[in-house]
Amino acid sequence: MQVDWADFGFALPGCPRRVSAFVMVLCYSRYLYLEFTLSQTMGTFLRCMERALRFFGGATKVDIFDNMKTVVQSHTPTVTVFNSRFLEYARVRQFGAVACNVARGNEKGIVERPIGFVRERFWPGCRPSDLLDLNVKATAWRDTFANNRVHEVTGKVPALVFQNEERRVLHPITDASFDTDEIDTATVSKTFRVRFDRNLYSVPPRLVDQTVLVRANDHSVSVLLGTKQVATHPRCWDTNRDVEDPAHREVVLAKKPRAKAGDLPPTLVGLGATGVQYFKILAAGSRSIRREIVRLTFLTELFGESVTATAVDEVMKTGHVGAEYVEYVLRYKRGLTPAADPLYLGDPALDGISLREPDLSLYDRLVAPAMTRDPGDLPTAPADEGEAS
């Protein structure tokens, strides 16, 4: 087999990623495997290899590769250093690997020609709406035309040669599994996000500043702390996107009232639309939201919700916010007297207790004799009997 990537540029509408074609060709029959991707990373490469080998139903003894970074770390005329993870994959799938020399495209001409064939015969006029649509079109073209035409070099039909001669000599793929996920480590930011593949993904806020493991395949991104999975998201193939799990934000909102811009606390829902506007303004400033909630709740209990709401509206019309301004309007500008509703405990035996006002004049009678004495006079101590005699 010969394997190579081909770049097709920014070909998908609205997608800011370059489209790549993964191409694998059997050298004897010229039987072709074609798949389009939005990445050439190790994980994507290995998943394409897996799908291609299963498409052929077996592996060859030797595969020939270009000097792609996922296969070759360095290449000199005397030494080729292969990627260790790729070598482990080749060992599991039991095939040898050969890397072409640098700038020697003729050494992999059997795969170079099909790439040109794809560009000339499939790509013109192809107008995919997304990656899935592109691969559906490519699969249909590959199976109905590319592999069933008379090959211009061999003069034979690749599909027929593969089915009748080549397939039986491929060695079977072992049942051994191989981890093809993309794996990376990341530090959780102050906004409880991890960055992966040019996007941000949310995690539980308790993990801020911790180092986590990120695992991704074609469809999902998982975040692990040790061996425990703490978050999972659908994979985003856009760029500079913020992918958030609403449950993660709810944890923050429960702890930080300022994050709930415009949300009224349960004790102040009676302030209505005026209260919503008031708290939106507060959220943009530096005032303590908790302190405002406590003081406004106290004022609504003393003066009533509707009156307090009108006072809040009056304060905002002056260009200010603050519970102290609202209290000034209620107490001094309007001269209102607190008239809090009686507190009921819900127990008739306790709510029915009635006590008369105490007579505080009793305390005046107790302290009156003491107040008639000069505070500077000291009490006279009784004379010692010995001194008297």
Secondary structure, 3 states (H helix, E strand, C coil): CEEEEEECCCCCCCCCCCCEEEEEECCCCCCEEEEEECCCCHHHHHHHHHHHHHHHCCECCEEEECCCCCCEEEECCCCEEECHHHHHHHHHHCCEEEECCCCCHHHHHHHHHHHHHHHHHHCCCCCCCCHHHHHHHHHHHHHHHHCCCCCCCCCCCHHHHHHHHHHHHCECCCCCCCCCCEEEEEECCCCCEEEECCEEEECCHHHCCCEEEEEECCCEEEEEECCEEEEEEECCCCCCCEECCHHHHHHHHHHCHHHCCCCCCHHHHHHHHHHHHHHHHHHCCCCCHHHHHHHHHHHHHHHCHHHHHHHHHHHHHCCCCCHHHHHHHHHHHCCCCCCCCCCCCCCHHHHCCCCCCCCCHHHHHHHHHHHCCCCCCCCCCCCCHHHHC
